[in-house]
Amino acid sequence: STICVGDSIWFQDTSQTGLTKFTWKFGDGDSSLLPTPNHAYASRGVFDATYVTEASVCKDSLIVPITVQGVDSLKFYASLTDTTCYPATTYFFDQSVGDSIALRYWDFGDGTVYADTTVIEPNYTYTESGDYWVKLTAYNDDTGCAPFVDSLLLKVRNLTAAFEVDSLVCVGDSIVFNAMAS
């Protein structure tokens, strides 16, 4: 069987009646004594689910491999997240871990989106100041698994230079300028 990370799978006892003990070992450290338990796997991989039944002196077991697909962790960071200069080019570094990421969909927060199967770590230039929520969505390959999403806030600030003069001045007077920036 193949499922997605976090999805539940139902294990069903199809043995003959009269059994007195049921044990499911799901292969990820969890187990159940119920004859038909539900179980969700928290990480991707192949797990051998073992079913053991007992009745008086008889004992039998069955091993069922369960393939769990998905993304263990979706995470990225940017080369800059707060700047007072623009245009501002930032580089995005994808640190996601998963075996079935087929498409990365980048939303740069300003209406620009980028979807590609080959470019994992794009760069992008912001041409205006503002706060931008950058979002990375990872889609699995034809598994039907839900997409995984991570986001971060990128601030491109507008630098405004200004100055003021301490007092009125006359021709020939020295002037002191106080710099102000925001």
C-alpha positions in Angstrom: 0.0 0.0 0.0 1.1 3.6 -0.7 -0.1 6.6 1.4 0.9 10.1 2.1 2.7 11.4 5.2 0.1 12.2 7.9 -2.7 10.2 6.2 -4.4 7.4 8.2 -4.4 3.8 6.9 -6.9 1.3 8.2 -5.6 -2.2 8.9 -8.2 -4.9 8.9 -8.2 -8.4 10.5 -9.4 -10.8 7.8 -8.4 -14.0 9.7 -10.9 -16.6 10.8 -13.0 -16.1 14.0 -11.9 -17.6 17.3 -8.6 -15.7 17.6 -8.0 -14.4 21.1 -5.0 -12.0 20.5 -4.2 -9.4 17.9 -1.0 -7.5 17.6 -0.1 -4.9 14.9 3.4 -3.5 14.8 3.4 -0.7 12.3 7.2 -0.6 11.6 7.6 2.9 13.0 7.7 2.1 16.7 4.0 2.2 17.2 1.7 -0.8 17.8 -1.9 -1.7 18.5 -3.8 -4.6 20.1 -7.0 -3.9 18.2 -8.0 -6.2 15.3 -8.7 -3.3 12.9 -6.7 -0.2 13.9 -6.1 3.1 12.1 -2.6 4.4 12.0 -0.9 7.6 10.5 2.8 7.7 9.6 4.6 10.9 10.5 7.5 10.5 8.1 8.2 9.1 4.7 9.7 5.8 4.0 8.8 2.1 3.6 7.6 0.5 6.8 6.9 -3.2 7.4 3.6 -3.5 9.2 3.5 -6.9 11.0 0.3 -8.5 12.0 0.4 -11.3 14.6 -2.7 -13.4 15.5 -2.9 -16.0 18.3 -5.5 -18.6 19.3 -4.7 -21.1 22.0 -1.5 -22.8 20.7 -1.7 -21.4 17.1 0.2 -18.3 16.1 0.5 -16.7 12.7 2.0 -13.5 11.3 1.8 -11.4 8.1 4.1 -8.6 7.0 2.7 -5.9 4.8 5.0 -3.2 3.4 3.6 0.3 3.6 5.1 3.0 1.4 4.7 6.5 2.8 5.4 9.3 0.4 5.8 13.0 1.1 8.0 15.8 2.4 9.7 15.3 5.7 10.4 19.0 6.0 9.7 22.0 3.9 12.0 24.9 4.7 13.8 27.7 2.8 15.7 30.9 3.7 16.6 34.0 1.8 19.9 35.8 1.3 18.3 38.9 2.6 15.1 39.5 4.6 15.4 43.2 5.6 17.1 45.8 3.4 16.9 49.5 2.8 18.1 49.3 -0.8 16.1 48.6 -3.9 16.1 47.2 -6.4 16.9 44.3 -4.1 17.9 41.0 -5.5 17.6 38.1 -3.0 18.6 34.5 -3.4 16.3 31.7 -2.0 17.8 28.5 -0.7 15.5 25.5 -0.4 16.4 23.2 2.5 13.4 20.8 2.0 13.8 17.1 2.6 11.6 14.7 0.7 11.7 11.9 -1.9 8.9 12.9 -4.1 9.0 16.7 -4.7 8.1 17.1 -8.3 7.3 20.8 -8.5 8.3 23.9 -6.4 5.9 26.8 -6.7 7.4 30.1 -5.5 5.1 33.1 -4.7 7.3 36.2 -4.3 4.6 38.2 -2.5 4.3 40.9 -5.1 2.0 39.1 -7.6 4.9 37.3 -9.2 4.9 33.5 -9.1 7.4 30.9 -10.4 6.8 27.2 -10.9 9.5 24.9 -12.3 10.5 21.3 -12.0 14.3 22.0 -12.3 15.0 25.3 -10.6 15.1 24.6 -6.9 16.8 27.8 -5.6 15.7 30.9 -7.6 16.7 34.5 -7.2 14.3 37.4 -7.5 14.6 41.2 -7.7 12.2 43.5 -5.9 11.9 46.8 -7.6 9.7 48.6 -5.0 9.8 49.0 -1.3 7.3 47.0 0.8 6.7 44.0 3.0 6.5 40.7 1.0 5.3 37.3 2.2 7.3 34.9 0.2 5.8 31.4 0.0 7.2 28.1 -1.2 4.7 25.3 -2.0 6.0 21.8 -2.8 3.9 19.4 -4.8 4.5 15.6 -4.9 4.7 13.7 -8.1 1.3 12.2 -9.0 0.7 10.8 -5.5 -2.3 12.9 -4.7 -0.6 14.0 -1.5 -1.5 17.5 -0.3 1.1 20.2 -1.0 3.4 21.4 1.7 3.9 25.2 2.4 6.5 27.4 4.1 6.7 31.2 4.1 8.8 34.1 5.3 8.5 37.8 5.5 10.9 39.9 3.4 11.1 43.6 4.0 12.4 46.0 1.4 12.4 49.4 3.0 12.4 52.8 1.3 15.5 54.8 2.4 14.7 58.5 2.5 17.6 60.9 3.0 16.8 64.3 4.6 18.6 67.0 6.6 17.6 69.9 8.7 19.4 73.1 9.7 19.6 74.1 13.4 18.5 77.7 13.0 18.2 80.6 10.7 21.5 81.6 9.0 22.8 84.7 7.4 25.2 85.1 4.5 28.7 84.3 5.7 27.5 82.2 8.8 28.6 78.6 9.3 25.9 76.1 8.9 25.5 72.8 10.8 23.5 70.1 9.0 21.9 67.2 10.9 21.5 64.1 8.8 18.2 62.2 9.1 17.5 59.0 7.3 14.5 56.6 7.5 
